[in-house]
Every structure is written in structure tokens, then in C-alpha cells.
Amino acid sequence: MTGCPLVNGMVTNVPMKWKIINHHWLRARLTFPFSRVIVSNSQAGLKAYMVPKRKGIVIYNGFDFSRLDGIIDAGVVRREMGIKTDYVVGMVASFCKQKDYPTYYRAAQLLLSKRRDITFVSIGAETDSEESVGLVDDNLKLYFRFLGKRNAIESYINAMDVCVLATFTEGISNSLIEYMALKKPVVATIGGGTEELVRSGSTGFLIRPSDPEVMADKINILIDNVKLRNQFGIKGRERIENHFSIDRMVNDYLNVYNKIINN
């Protein structure tokens, strides 16, 4: 009504097709006609919301590397968590219906049936809930840390050898960006924008959703191959620096605003 250009930044997830009629979808249908530009943090998001091509643009999430200043030593963090095993595997995500913690926990327990040199960490809201903890056999809980929501997440990730994201759908996961910025190899499930971020066989492994056997196998490969872990970690860091930095994100937004102003 006022003629003020609207930059619509609501496309931050990738709804599953069978759940696409929800409040996000309805809000999109109401606001898209009035939007000059519609920004998504993934190509998958543009497709899922059926954003008109003439309006849609992707600006990927950006990582601020200053967050790594003053990071706590991995050994200190492991001692704080009471970890005595040789290796640590972790997943950073809220315990909710969009995240597939049952697959992560099942994969962990499959590995622990064969080896006992790994501790599995869960960080995020409700990961310390009764429902979350109840997914692990009592005789194996010694090898798990259910930490709930934590600050200084970079220091916890720094203490991990392998990082996991088990999910059903994603936009561009900030957890994956954080893993890779800290040179950690990743094992992640395919879905949404994850394939735009992780390069399978280069920065980590991509697997199909809800497959604990394959997840356990990929984690095991990385645990047993320090050279591969380091290789994936270095490539992951390079990918974040080149394509997912905070400076690149800010510049992309400035370019959008300047284009609108100049027009």
C-alpha cells in the first residue's frame, strides 16, 4: 500500500511434501504476492515453497569465524564431560520431531555392540529429556552424554572426532556449518538443503534418512581412519570459508538491497 519494497526472508526451512499445508506454507501464500524479493537459505527451500523464479534468490547462512576466538581446549571439555573413551561422536540439534535422534541413538548402540571406545554426545534443547534418554539401553548410558541446551557450542564441537546430523528435512543447517568450520568430518542424512552444503566423499558422508546401519558404518569408517577424518575436516573448513562465511552473507544482502534501491 505504501510502495515500500518488501524483502521476504521467511524461507528458512524445507517442509516435507506431505506436510506442506501448514502455517509456514499459508503465510508464504499470503506474503509472496506483495514481496519484491523472496530470500531462501537454500535452493531446496525455493523449490519446496514454489517461489516464483523472478522473485526468488538464495543467500546461504554465514559463519562468523570470530566465534572461534578463545575456544576451550578439547581435552578440557572432555574432562568436564567426564569422557574417558578414545573417541567422541556428537550431534547438535534440538530433540524434536524434525530431528531424527532415534536413528542417531540406534546407530550409536549398534557401534557399541562391537566396540566400547566411543562416547556419544547429544547437545540441544530437550536432549536431556526423559524421552530422549529413554531411547538408550540402560546398560549403555555410560557411553552417552545428554547435555541439553548449552552455550559455547563451538568448544563442545571442538572436542568431537565425528559430527552427525540425523534429520528428516533441513534448510541449511547451522550445526553442519559449525561442524565444518571447526574442521570436523560429518555424517548427515540427505534432505532439504543439506546436499547444497555437504559434499559426500569430500567433506563427509551423506546417507539416506532413518538408516542406522549405514550411519553406524560411516561413523565407524571415520573413527578408524584418522587421515580421512582430517581430509574431510580440511575440505569442510575450506568450503565454509569460500561459500558460507558471514562476510559473504552480508555482502549478498547488501547487493539485494542496493539492486532494489537502484531500480
C-alpha positions as CSV (number, residue, x, y, z in Angstrom):
1,M,0.0,0.0,0.0
2,T,2.9,2.4,0.8
3,G,5.0,1.3,-2.1
4,C,7.9,0.3,0.2
5,P,9.7,-2.8,-1.2
6,L,9.3,-5.9,0.8
7,V,12.3,-8.3,1.1
8,N,10.7,-11.5,2.3
9,G,13.1,-13.7,4.3
10,M,10.7,-16.3,5.7
11,V,12.0,-19.3,3.6
12,T,14.4,-20.8,6.1
13,N,13.3,-24.5,6.1
14,V,12.2,-27.1,3.6
15,P,8.9,-28.7,4.5
16,M,8.3,-32.3,3.6
17,K,5.8,-32.5,0.7
18,W,3.2,-34.4,2.7
19,K,3.3,-31.7,5.4
20,I,3.4,-28.7,3.1
21,I,-0.1,-27.4,4.1
22,N,1.0,-25.7,7.4
23,H,1.2,-22.2,8.9
24,H,4.5,-21.6,7.1
25,W,3.0,-22.6,3.8
26,L,-0.1,-20.4,4.3
27,R,2.0,-17.4,5.4
28,A,4.1,-17.8,2.2
29,R,1.0,-17.8,0.0
30,L,-0.3,-14.6,1.7
31,T,3.0,-12.7,1.6
32,F,4.6,-13.8,-1.7
33,P,2.4,-11.6,-3.9
34,F,3.4,-8.5,-2.0
35,S,7.2,-9.3,-1.9
36,R,9.7,-7.7,-4.2
37,V,12.3,-10.3,-3.4
38,I,12.0,-13.7,-1.7
39,V,15.1,-14.9,0.0
40,S,15.7,-18.5,0.9
41,N,18.8,-20.0,2.6
42,S,18.7,-23.0,0.2
43,Q,17.7,-23.9,-3.4
44,A,15.6,-26.6,-1.9
45,G,13.6,-24.0,0.0
46,L,12.8,-22.1,-3.1
47,K,11.6,-25.3,-4.7
48,A,9.6,-26.5,-1.7
49,Y,7.7,-23.2,-1.4
50,M,7.3,-22.9,-5.1
51,V,8.8,-19.4,-5.1
52,P,8.3,-17.6,-8.4
53,K,11.6,-17.6,-10.3
54,R,11.6,-13.9,-11.0
55,K,11.4,-13.2,-7.2
56,G,13.5,-16.0,-5.7
57,I,17.1,-15.7,-4.6
58,V,19.3,-17.9,-2.4
59,I,21.5,-16.3,0.3
60,Y,23.3,-19.1,2.3
61,N,23.7,-18.8,6.0
62,G,27.1,-17.5,7.0
63,F,29.5,-18.4,9.8
64,D,31.4,-15.8,11.8
65,F,34.9,-17.2,12.4
66,S,35.4,-14.8,15.3
67,R,33.2,-17.2,17.2
68,L,36.3,-19.5,17.4
69,D,38.3,-16.9,19.3
70,G,39.0,-18.2,22.8
71,I,37.8,-21.7,22.1
72,I,38.3,-24.1,25.0
73,D,40.8,-26.9,24.6
74,A,39.3,-30.2,23.6
75,G,40.9,-32.1,26.4
76,V,39.5,-29.7,29.0
77,V,36.0,-30.1,27.5
78,R,36.2,-33.9,27.5
79,R,37.3,-33.9,31.2
80,E,34.4,-31.6,32.0
81,M,32.0,-34.1,30.4
82,G,33.7,-37.0,32.2
83,I,34.7,-38.7,29.0
84,K,37.4,-41.3,29.2
85,T,37.0,-43.1,25.8
86,D,39.4,-42.5,22.9
87,Y,36.8,-41.1,20.6
88,V,33.8,-38.7,20.8
89,V,30.9,-38.6,18.3
90,G,28.3,-35.8,18.7
91,M,25.1,-34.4,17.3
92,V,24.0,-30.8,17.9
93,A,20.2,-30.4,17.4
94,S,17.1,-29.9,19.4
95,F,15.3,-33.1,20.4
96,C,12.1,-32.6,18.3
97,K,10.1,-34.3,15.5
98,Q,12.1,-32.7,12.7
99,K,15.4,-34.2,14.0
100,D,15.9,-38.0,13.9
101,Y,17.5,-38.7,17.2
102,P,16.1,-42.3,17.3
103,T,18.3,-43.1,14.2
104,Y,21.4,-41.5,15.8
105,Y,20.9,-43.4,19.1
106,R,20.3,-46.6,17.3
107,A,23.4,-46.2,15.2
108,A,25.4,-45.5,18.4
109,Q,24.1,-48.6,20.1
110,L,24.9,-50.7,17.1
111,L,28.5,-49.5,17.2
112,L,28.7,-50.0,21.0
113,S,27.7,-53.6,20.5
114,K,31.1,-54.0,18.6
115,R,33.4,-51.5,20.4
116,R,33.4,-49.5,23.6
117,D,35.9,-46.8,22.8
118,I,33.4,-44.1,21.7
119,T,31.3,-41.7,23.7
120,F,28.2,-40.3,22.0
121,V,27.2,-36.7,22.9
122,S,23.8,-35.0,22.3
123,I,23.5,-31.3,22.6
124,G,20.4,-29.2,22.1
125,A,17.1,-28.4,23.7
126,E,15.3,-31.4,25.3
127,T,18.2,-33.8,24.5
128,D,18.4,-34.3,28.3
129,S,14.7,-35.1,28.5
130,E,13.2,-38.3,29.8
131,E,12.0,-39.2,26.3
132,S,15.5,-38.7,24.8
133,V,17.4,-40.6,27.5
134,G,14.8,-43.3,27.3
135,L,15.8,-44.2,23.7
136,V,19.1,-45.7,25.0
137,D,19.5,-49.0,26.8
138,D,20.3,-48.6,30.4
139,N,23.5,-50.7,30.2
140,L,24.9,-48.4,27.5
141,K,24.1,-45.0,29.0
142,L,27.6,-44.9,30.4
143,Y,28.7,-44.2,26.9
144,F,26.3,-41.3,26.3
145,R,26.2,-37.6,27.4
146,F,22.7,-36.0,27.2
147,L,23.7,-32.4,27.7
148,G,20.6,-30.4,26.8
149,K,20.9,-26.8,25.7
150,R,24.4,-25.4,26.1
151,N,26.3,-22.2,25.4
152,A,29.8,-22.0,23.9
153,I,28.8,-24.8,21.5
154,E,32.0,-24.3,19.5
155,S,34.1,-25.7,22.3
156,Y,31.9,-28.8,22.6
157,I,32.1,-29.4,18.8
158,N,35.9,-29.0,19.0
159,A,36.0,-31.9,21.4
160,M,34.3,-34.2,18.9
161,D,36.1,-36.5,16.4
162,V,33.0,-37.1,14.2
163,C,29.8,-35.0,14.0
164,V,26.4,-36.2,13.0
165,L,23.1,-34.7,11.8
166,A,20.3,-37.1,11.6
167,T,17.2,-35.4,10.3
168,F,14.2,-35.7,8.1
169,T,14.4,-32.3,6.3
170,E,16.6,-29.2,6.6
171,G,17.1,-25.8,5.1
172,I,20.8,-25.0,5.6
173,S,21.8,-26.5,8.9
174,N,23.8,-24.2,11.2
175,S,25.0,-27.2,13.0
176,L,26.6,-28.6,9.9
177,I,28.2,-25.2,9.1
178,E,29.6,-25.2,12.7
179,Y,30.9,-28.7,12.3
180,M,32.7,-27.9,9.1
181,A,34.0,-24.6,10.3
182,L,35.7,-26.5,13.1
183,K,37.3,-29.0,10.6
184,K,35.1,-31.9,11.7
185,P,34.1,-34.7,9.3
186,V,30.3,-35.1,9.1
187,V,27.8,-37.8,8.6
188,A,24.4,-36.3,7.6
189,T,21.2,-37.6,6.2
190,I,20.0,-36.4,2.8
191,G,17.1,-33.9,2.9
192,G,16.4,-30.3,2.1
193,G,19.4,-28.1,1.6
194,T,22.0,-30.5,3.2
195,E,23.2,-31.6,-0.2
196,E,24.0,-28.0,-1.1
197,L,26.3,-27.8,1.9
198,V,27.9,-31.2,2.4
199,R,29.9,-32.8,-0.4
200,S,29.6,-36.5,0.1
201,G,33.0,-38.2,-0.1
202,S,34.8,-34.8,0.2
203,T,33.6,-33.1,3.4
204,G,31.8,-36.1,4.9
205,F,29.2,-38.8,4.1
206,L,25.6,-38.3,3.0
207,I,23.2,-41.2,3.8
208,R,19.6,-41.8,3.3
209,P,17.2,-40.9,6.2
210,S,16.4,-43.4,9.0
211,D,19.2,-45.9,8.2
212,P,21.0,-46.6,11.5
213,E,23.1,-49.4,10.0
214,V,24.6,-47.2,7.3
215,M,25.1,-44.4,9.7
216,A,26.9,-46.7,12.1
217,D,29.1,-48.0,9.3
218,K,30.1,-44.4,8.1
219,I,30.9,-43.3,11.7
220,N,33.0,-46.5,12.1
221,I,34.9,-45.8,8.9
222,L,35.8,-42.3,10.1
223,I,36.7,-43.4,13.6
224,D,39.2,-45.9,12.2
225,N,40.7,-43.6,9.6
226,V,42.3,-40.5,11.1
227,K,43.7,-39.5,7.7
228,L,40.2,-39.5,6.2
229,R,38.9,-37.5,9.2
230,N,41.5,-34.9,8.7
231,Q,41.0,-34.8,5.0
232,F,37.2,-34.3,5.3
233,G,37.8,-31.7,8.0
234,I,40.1,-29.6,6.0
235,K,37.9,-29.7,2.9
236,G,34.9,-28.8,5.0
237,R,36.6,-25.8,6.5
238,E,37.6,-24.6,3.0
239,R,34.0,-24.9,1.9
240,I,32.7,-22.8,4.7
241,E,35.4,-20.1,4.2
242,N,34.6,-20.0,0.4
243,H,30.8,-20.2,0.3
244,F,29.3,-19.9,3.8
245,S,31.1,-17.0,5.6
246,I,29.4,-14.2,7.4
247,D,31.1,-11.7,5.1
248,R,29.7,-13.4,2.0
249,M,26.2,-13.5,3.5
250,V,26.3,-9.8,4.5
251,N,27.6,-8.8,1.0
252,D,24.8,-10.8,-0.7
253,Y,22.2,-9.0,1.3
254,L,23.7,-5.6,0.6
255,N,23.7,-6.5,-3.1
256,V,20.0,-7.3,-2.9
257,Y,19.2,-4.0,-1.1
258,N,21.3,-1.9,-3.5
259,K,19.7,-3.5,-6.5
260,I,16.3,-2.7,-5.2
261,I,17.3,0.9,-4.4
262,N,18.9,1.5,-7.8
263,N,15.8,0.2,-9.6
